[in-house]
Amino acid sequence: MTTGLATTTPPKTMGKLPRVDGPLKVTGAAMYSSDYNLPGMLYAVPVCAKIPSGTITALDASVAEKMPGVKAVYSHGNIGKLYRAAPPSGFVGILDEQRPPLEDEFVRYYGQYVAVVVAQTFEQATAAADKVKVTYRKSDHDVSDKLKTDEKPKVDFHRGDPDAAFASAAVKIDETYATPTETHNPIELHASVASWDGQGFTVYETTQAVMNHRNVMSQMLGVPEENIRVISRFLGSGFGGKLWPWPHTFLAASASRNLGRPVKLVVARSSMFESVGHRPRTQQRFRLGATAEGKLVALMHDSLNHTSILDDYSEGCSEATPYSYSTANLRATSAIVRRNVGTPTSMRGPGAVPGLFAMESAMDELAIKLKMDPIKLRLMNEPEKDEGLNLPFSSRHFVECLNTGAEKFGWAQRTPGVGSMKKDGLILGWGVAGCSWIAERTEAQAAVDLLQTGVVRVSTATQDIGTGTYTALSQMVSTKLGVPHDRIEVVLGDTRLPPGPISGGSWATASLVPAVMQAIEKAKGTLFAVATGAKGTQFDGAKPDALAFTDGRVHLKDKSPDTGVPFEEILNKGNIRVASGQGSSQGTFGDPNKKFSLHSFGAQFAEVTWQPETARLRVSRVVTVIDGGHIINPKPARNQIEGAVVMGVGMAIFEETHYDPKFGLPLNNNLADYMVTTNADSPAIDVTFLDHPDTVLNELGARGVGEIGLAGIAAAITNAVYHATGVRVRELPVRIEDLLGAKRDVA
């Protein structure tokens, strides 16, 4: 087992604190973006293209403009100047759909915004938008799901001579795996409430990255960053779809600037399938070569994903390929294929999730061909280091994940024959898959204020997207200072605060740990200076470095905390309102001097039941074991994994966005026809965290767990489906017709 530098003694536990924002949410007091209603506010409703490709030849808004309550109809000719954003630098300036809305009269996907109506009420704007008459000259389009490209693929990773090693391998797998277009379906719709005051904007926005959103708005609207305030205090989930800005933001902001009044634009559910991103379709050819004993000698991973006509979105399916298993000969390539669809974007575990479906399916197929237990095959090919980077892992406990999961799942009772396991008249299928996710930090800043009122405030311009950031920051402060949670105020989601990280990549908490800890120490330093300098305190004349801060009290280091005084008493005696500290974290991305490979790992075990008489397939049980560093708060962390497992069930057997080949529109563009996992479909879920702190990443040893829980789930399920039915499903989702009509292997 490779353990790297993980410590054996965890840091001081944070405890199982209930979500500090929970009462606000369950009572309805939490304000989401579309909840804001500003004085004099108008409502905007876009007019969406009804063709997937072509040119607007005429746009007649004369009827709409005369309808009750209508203030304006904007299109290409009168929206005002919108600029394109420059190429991003790091995690600033990112957006996936580069074209500003209404920039030209070309239509490149069904649902593209071609105009926007602004009216006194939402109902008036909706009625008027329906009366805008748009005439098109159609051109050929392509929304097909069979991906081919004549372009030379990009080589993402390469080592050794994989072609020669594969050609001479004793045992080979050469298969193609496909994942469909998936659409983010958070309950909260994308929304913007934009207000222009003559010099700048205040925008209430559904964003997972307030700082990036401000930067892109500044560039596209031509307004200095300091004149833009973006607020996102609560988010009704995003799954990556709300990471980067989308055209509706710039329509709302432009309309507000043009009319001098606040404007609200809430994206319709149908438009959520068109204009705010999706996980693209992928096709991945996986070739594995191994010795007769099961040692990998070659691995080749060639992936394609669709993108839009104008934007070069690459899914990055080979993210986990170069470091997951040991082999001297490896190559991973990628290419994009253009389609008349909206631009894809990040969706929970981008790249690694579809990539691991292919890799872990191929590993299962190889194990079967070798007549080897699939866990044994993975253990046999465990790497001692990251062979892609040629660096040691900061912490890797994949072997322990497999062994722990096998014990909890009961893997020893598995019989390998197809359809050989039965329970209560149902055929059982058991499958296993590995998973991983990058563990990095982005640049971040935070402030900690010790207030004269006895309250401690921690603030940073990140956001809580439902993952528990409010709670985690409260725990950090409480643990470090000993102040109870009811005296800690966490302030997030506002660009006026110190710049914080994006809430994506499972990086937010790990990025904030160093910044918050540094801010705490600086705030304590300011407080100690007050304590030793103020007249009338018991520390008058002492040296600041002789003091300590424990359980909310300042005391001499060689004395018990009981002998000290509450910090607010010191501030009162010094007539100081607040003792503040600022902290910052450095990012780890692109560090040329990186000494370790930073990743989380896990193992997924799935059980399916198959009833051939009624063609009923169900995922009945999932055991997941995660090596995610030190877990700051097990309850919300477990919630994250459980939610990811439910999403993984959807990925495996339900979710797929269907595009009509003739008209180019997404057919199942609603929550009735786009199938997701319901409570009735959800399996029994057992989550185990190994809790090995990774102190290379930060002093608490914490890594993120938001995405890794989804990685590997689909492969574990389809591997279980094969074990139950003898049908190898290489294209998601699993369809009943696949199981009824395909050729089966015989046990």
N, C-alpha and C positions, 0 to 999 in steps of 0.2 A: 504493500500500500504506500502510495506517495503522499506524504503529509506536508512537504515544504516547510514553511516557518510558522505554521499554525501553532498557537500556544496551547498547552494542555490545561491551563487554568483560565476559565472564562473571566472577563471583567465583572465588576459588581453588577448583579442582576438588576434589571429595570422594573421587573414585576409585571403583573397582568392588569394594567390600567385599562378600564373601559374607555372607549373613545371620548375624548373631551368635547368633541363637536356633536356627539350623539344626541344630547337633549335638544339642540337647535334643530337638528334634522327631523327628529320624530315629532316635534311640536310644530313644525312648519315655519319656524323662525329663520332658518337658514335662507339667505337670499341668493338665488341662482341668477345667471345673467339676464334671462328673459323676464325675471320678476321685477326688474327695475322699471318704474313708470315715472318719467320726469315731466315737469310742468311744460305744457305746450307740445308734448311729444306727438310725432307723426309716425305712421306705419308704412313700411316698404314691402312690396311683394314683387318678386322677379317675374319676368316673362321668360319662359324657357323654350328653347328650340325643340321643334317637333320632328326634326330630321337629324340623322347622325353625321351628315357630311354635305356641304354645299355652301352657297353664298346667299346672303340676304339681298334680295333685289328691291324690296320695298317694305317699309314699316309705317303703317297708318295708325296713329294714336289719336286721331281727331275725335272719335267717339268717346274714347276713354277720358280724354282731357276735359270733356264737358260734363262728365258724370259727377254726382254729388260728392263733395268732400275731397275731390282729387286736387292736389297741389302741383303735381308735375309728373311727367313721364320722361324718363331719361333713356337714351340709347347711345349708339356710337357717336352720333353727331353733336350731342349736347351735354354729355355727362361731365365734361371738364377734363383737365389734364391729369392723367395717371401715368407714373413712370414705372419702368421695370427695375427690380432690385438687382444690385450688383451681386456677383458670386459670393456666397457666404464665407465667413471667416470663423472657423471653429463651429460653435453652436449659436452663432449670431448671424441673422440675415437669411434664415432658411425658410423657403416655401417650396412646395412641390409643383403647383401650377404657376408657372412663371409669367404667363400672359396676364396682364391686367384685365379685369372684366370690361367688356364692350370696347376693346382696343381696336377691333376691326370688324368687318362684316362677314367674316368667314366662320362657318360652323364646323366644328371638328368632332363633336359628340352630342348625342341626344341629351337634352336637358341643360345644355350650355346656356348661360344667361345672355339674352339678346336685348333686353330692356328691363327697366324697373319702374313700377308705379308707386308713387308716394301719395298717401291720402290721410284724412283725419282719423279714420278708424281702419282696423284690419279688414273688416268686412267690405268697406268701400274700396280699399286697395285691391282686394281679391277680385271683386266684381269688375273693376276697371281693367285689371291685368288680363282678364278673360276676353275683353273687348279690343285689345290691341291686335291688329291684324298684321301678320308677318307673311310676306311672300318670299319663297326661296327658289333658287335654281339648284336642284339636287345634283350631287356627284356620287360616284361609286363609294361604297363604304365597306368596311370589314370589321366584324365583331366576332369572327370565328374563334373557336377554342383550340384548334389544332395549330400549334406553334411551330413555324419553320422560319429560318433566317438564312440569307445568303451572305450575311456579314461575317467577317472573321471574328470568332469569339475572343474575348479578353481572357488572358491567363491570370487567374487570381492567386494561385499557389502552385509551386512546382518543386519537386525534389526527386533526385535519382532518375531512373529510366523506366517509367511506369509501363510504357508500351511493350518493351522487351520482357519485363517481369511478368506482365499479364499473359503475354503470348506463351510463355513457358510454364505458367502456373499449373499445378496438378488439378486444382479445383477452381472453377470460375463461375461467377455470377455476372450477367450482363442484361440488365432490365431497365425499363423506363417507368418512372413514377410521375403522377400528375396530381396537382392540387388545384381546386377551382378558384374562381373569383369569390372572395368572401367580403361581405359588407359589414362595417362597424354598425352596430345597432344599439348604442346607448339609449337609455330611456330619455335623457335630456337631449333635445334637438340642438344643433348648432344655432347660435344666436349672437347678434350684436346690437347693443344699444349705444349709439354714438351721439355725442353732443359737441358741437363746435361753438366756441365762445368768441370767435373773431380772430384769435391768435393760435389756438391749439384745440386739441381734442381730449375729452374724457370718454373712455370706451369701456363699457361693461361687456366682457367677452368670454365665450366658452373656449378657453385656451389652456393647454397644458404647459405653456411657456410664455409668461407675461412679458419677460424681457425681450425675447426674440420677436414677439408680436409687436412690441413697440418699435423695434428697430426696422422691421419690414414696413410697418405703417409709415414711418418717417421717410423711408426711401420712396415708396410708391405714391404717397400723397404730397411729397415735397415740403414737409414740415419738420423743423428741428426736433430731435428726440426729446429735448427738455420741455417741449410744448405738447407732449403726448403723455397721457396717463392711461394705463391699461389696468383694469381691475378684474380679478377672477377669484372671488373668495371661496366659492364652493362650485364644484363641478359634478354633474350627474353622470360621471364616468366618461371615458373617451376611447379607451383601448388603442390609443395612438392616433386616432382620427382627428383629435383636437390638438395635436402637437404643433402644427404649423398653420399659418393663416390661409384662409380660403376666400374666393371672390366676394362672398356676401359681406365681409367686413368692409371692403373698399367701396362697395355700393352704398352701404349705410352711412359711412363716413363722408363720402362725396355728396350724397343727398343732403346730409346735415349741413355741410359747408355751403352748399348751393342755396339752401332755403333758410339758413340761420336758425334752425330749430332742431331739437333732438329727434333722432329717427331710430326706430326699432325694426330690425329685420330678423325674423325667425325662419330658419330653413324648414321647408315642408318635409314630411317623412319621405315622400317619393323622391325628393331631391337629395336626400341623404344617400341614395343609391347612384347619384349622378355626379354631383359637383363638390363633394367633400372627401373624395378618396375611397380606397378599398384595398384589400390585399389582392395583388394581381394573381392571375393564373400562372402556374409554374409547370414546366415539364423538365424532368431531371433524369438523365441517363446515368446509371450507377454501375460501375464495373469493379468487381472485387476479385482478386486472385489470391489463392492461399495454398499452402502446402497441404498434403494429405492429413497432417496432424492438426491443421487449423490455424497456422501462423500466417498472418497477412503478408503477402509479398508485393502486392500492387493495389492501388486504389485510384480510380479515376471518376470524377464527378463533373458532369457537364450539364449546366442548367440554362434554361430559357425562362424569361417571364415577359408577359405583355406589358406595354406601357402606352401612353397616349401618343397622339400624332406629333405634338411639339416637345414633350418633356421626356428626358432620359432617366426614368426611374428604374433602378436596379434593385431587385429584392435582396441580393446577397446571400443566396441559398447555401453557399459553401462556408459560411462564417465558422461553423464548428468542425468542418471537415479536416483541417490540417493537424488538429491537436487531440482529437477524440481517441484515436487508436494508433498503435505503433505500426508503422510500415516505412521502409526506406524509400519506397517509390510511390510518388503521389503527384497527381495533377488535378487541379480544379479550374474549370473555365466557366464563363458566363456570357450571355448575350441577351439583348432586348429585342422584342418584336412589337411593331407599332400596330395599334388598333384604334378604331374610332370609339374610344371610351374616355371618360374623365381620367385625369392623372391618378395613378395609384399612390399609396402612401404607406407609412408604417402601420402595422397592425400587430398587436401583442406578440412579442417575440419575432420581429421581422427577420427574415432570412433563416435564422436558426430553426424556427418551428417547421416550415415546409422542408427545409434541408434535412432536418433530423428525421422527418417522416420517411424520406427516401433512404437515408443511410441506415436507420434502424430497421427498416423493412428489408433492405438488402442483407444486413447482418443476420436477420432471422432466416432468410432464404439460404444463406451460406451455411448456417448451422444445420439446417435440415438436410442440405446436400451432403454435408460432412457426417450426418447422423450423430451430431454432437449437441449436448445441452446448450441452449443459446446463452445462458449465463456463463458457462465454462468458456465458450468462444470469446466472450468479452473480457473475461479475466485473463485469458491467455494473451490477449493483445493490449493489455494495459501498458501505457507508456510511462517511462520514468521521468520524462520531461515533456514540455511542449516542443514537439519535433518541428513544428512550423516556424516558430520563433527561435528555436534552439536556446530556450530559457527554462529554468526550473519553474514549476508552478508555485505560486505563493501559498497555496493550500489546495490539495486535491484528495478527496475522500470518496472517489467513485466506487472503489472496491467495497468499502464499508457500506455505501448506499445499496449496492447489489446484495450483499450478504444480509444486511439488516432487513431489506425488503423481502428477500426470499424467505427468511424466517417468519416474518409477520404475515406474509401471504400464504405460507404453507406450501411453497414451491416443491419441497421434497416429495410431496404426494402426487405430483404431476406425472402422468403417463404420456409419452410423446405421440402415440398414435392418433391420427385424425379421428375425431368423434369417439375416442375411447373413454372419455370421462362423462359420467352422467349423474344427475342429482334431481330427485323429485320429478322424474320423467322428462327432464330437459337435458340436452347435450351441453356440456360445459366446454368452453375454450379458454385457455390461459395464455397470456402473452406478456412479454417483458420488453422494455426499451430503455436505453440510457438517455439522459438529457443533460444539457449544459446551457450556460448563458454567460456572456461577458460580465465582468465585475470591474467597473471603472469609476473614476471620479471626474466631474467637470468643475470648472472654476465656480466659486461661490463665495458670497459674503454674508455675514449675519451681524446683528447688533443685540447686545444684552444690556438692559437698563435695570438697575436696582433703584426702585422708587421710594421716596420718603413715606409713602403710604404702606410700605411693607410688601408691595407687589413686585414681582420680577417679570419683566416683559422681554420676550425674545422675538425678533422680527427679521424677516428676510423675504425678498421678492421671488419666492417660489410659490407653489400652490398645492392644495390638497385635492387630489382628484378622486378621493374616496378611499385611498390606500392607507391613511392614518398618519399623515405628516404632522398635523396639529398635535396628535397624541405623542408621537415619537419625540418631537422637540420638547414638549412638556416633560417627558420622562428624562431626557438628557439633563435639563436644567434642575429638575427635582433631585436626581441622583447626585449630581455634582455639588449642589448647594444645600441639599437637605431641606428645601422649602416645599411645603405641601402643594399639591396640584391646584387647590382652590385659590392659591395666591400667585399662580403663574398665568400670565397672559401671552398667548401665541398669536402673532399678527403676521398674516401671509397675504399673497395674492394681490399685490399693489406695486406698481413700478416705482412709486415714491420711496419704497423701502430699499435697503441694501440689496444689490443684484444677487439673485438666487439662481439655482439650477433649473433646468427643465424637469418636468415630471414625466420622464420617459427613460427607457433603457434600464429601469430598476436602479437608477443612480442617485436619486434625490437625497435619500437619507445618508448614504455613504459619503456623498459630496459635502453635506452640511455638517457632519460630525466634527471635522477639524476646525471649521469656521466657528461653530457654536462654542466648542471647547476653548478656543483661543479668545473669543469674545468674553466668555465667563471669566477667564483669568485676568483679562485687562480690566473688566469691571471690578473684580476683587481688588486689583492693584489700586484703582482709583479710590475705592472704599477704604482701603488700608491707609492711604495717604491722608484721607479725611480723618480717620480714627486717631492717627498719631499726631496730626497737626491741629486738631480742634481743641480749644480749651474746655476743660470740664469733663473730658472723657477719661476713663481709667487707663487709656493707652497713651495719654499725653506724654510725649518725650520718648516713647518706645520707637524702635525701628520697624518700618512696614514689613520687612521680611521676617519679623518675629511673630507675626500674626497668622492666624488660620481662620477659615470660614467653615463651620460645621453646623448642620441642622438649623440653618438660618441665622446663626449667631457668630459674632466675631469674638475670638479669644486668643490668648497667647498660646503658641504652639505647645509649650510644655505644661499647659493647664487644661483641665477638662472643659468641654464646651459649656457646661453648666455655669462656669465662672465668667463666661462672656456675656455680651449684650446683643439683643436683636439688631440686625443691620440698620433697620429703619430708625432706631434710637440714635445711632451714630450720625445718620444723615440729619436728623432733627437738631441734634446738638450743634452740628456744624452749619446749620441753616443751608443745607444743600438739598435741592429738590431731587436730583438724580445722579447716580454714579454709573457712567456708561462705559461700555467696551465694544470695540469693533474687531471682528475676526474674519479671516479669509482662508479659503482652501485653494490649492493649486490643482489643476486638472492633470490626469494621467494619460489622456489620449495623445498619441503622436509623440510621446516622450522618447527622444533618440537614445536616452541613457537608461531606459527601462531595464530593470534587473530581474523581473519576475513576470510570468504569465498569470493574469488575474482573471479567474473564472469561478463560477459556481457549477456544481454538478448534482446529479440526482439519478434516481432509478424509478421507473414507472412500471407497475404491475397491474394488469387488467384481466378481469373475468367477464366473459360474455355467456349468455344462455341462448341457445338456438332451438327453436321448436319447428322442425320442418313441416309438420302437418298443417300448421297455420302460418308458416313463413314469418315467424315472429323472432326478431333478434333484439336483444336488450343487453346493455352494459350493466352488469349487476353489482360489480365490486371493483374498486380501485384502491391500491395501496401505493402511496408515493413517499419516497424518502429523499430528503433534500439536504445537501451540504451547502448551506447558504451563509456560512460565517456565523457570528454571534447574532442571535435573534433578540432584538431589542424588546419587542412585545409579542409574545407567542400568539395571542388571540387574533389580532388583525393579520399577522403573518399567515396563520392557518387559514383565515378567511380568504386571503389572496390565493393560496394554493387550491383551496376548495373551489373557488370561483374559476380558476384556470382549468381545473379538471372538468368542471361542467362545460366550459367553453371547448375543451378538447373533445368531449363527447359530441358536441355539435359539429366540430370540425370533421370528426371521423364518420358520422352517420347521418348528418342533417344538412349542414350549411352549404349553399351554393347559389350564387347569383346567376340567373339565366338571362342571356341577351337574345332578343328576337333577331334571327339572322336577316329577315327582310326589312324590318323597320329600325333595327339598331337600338331599341330601348331595353332597359332591364325589365323583364316581365313581372318578376315577383318582388316588386318595389314597395312592399308593405309588411307589417308584422304578422299579417294573417298568412301570407304565402311564402315569406322567407322563413324557413323552418329553423328554429333554435331549440336548444334543450329546455324542457320545462321541468317543473318539480317532479312530475310523474316519470320523466325519463332519466332523472339523476340517479347515479349509483350510490351505494354506500361508499364513503370515502374515509380512508385512514391516512392521516398525515403525520409524518415523523420528521423532526429536524435534528440533525446530528449536533448542531451548535458547537462547531469548532471555530473559534474566533480567528479571523484573518487580519492580524494586526499590521500586515504590510499595507493594507488599504486604508486603515484609519485606526485610531487608538482603541476604539470599542470593538474592532474586529468585525464590524457589520458589513454585510453585502445585501443587495436587493433580492426580493423573492417574487416580484410582480409577474415576471415573464417566464421564469424557468418552470413554473408549474404547468404551463401549457406545452412546453417542449417535450416531445417523445410520447405524449398521450395518444395521439392518433395512430402512431406505429404500434404501440402496445395493444391497442384495440384491434387493429387489422391483423396483427400477429395472432391474437386470440381468436379472431374470426377464422383464420386459416386452420388453427388447431381444432376448432369446433366443426367446420364445414368442409375443409379441404379445398376451399376456394381462396386463391391469393388475389386480394384486391390491391391493385397498384394505382388506381385512380379514385380519388376521394370525390364525394362521400360514398360510403358503402351503400349500394342499392339492393333492394330485395331481388330485383331481376338478375343482378350479378350472381346472387347465391342460388337462384332457382335455375338459371339457364347455363351457367358456366360448367366446364369440365372440372371434375373433382379429382384430387389425388385420393388414393385408397390407402387406408391405414394398414 
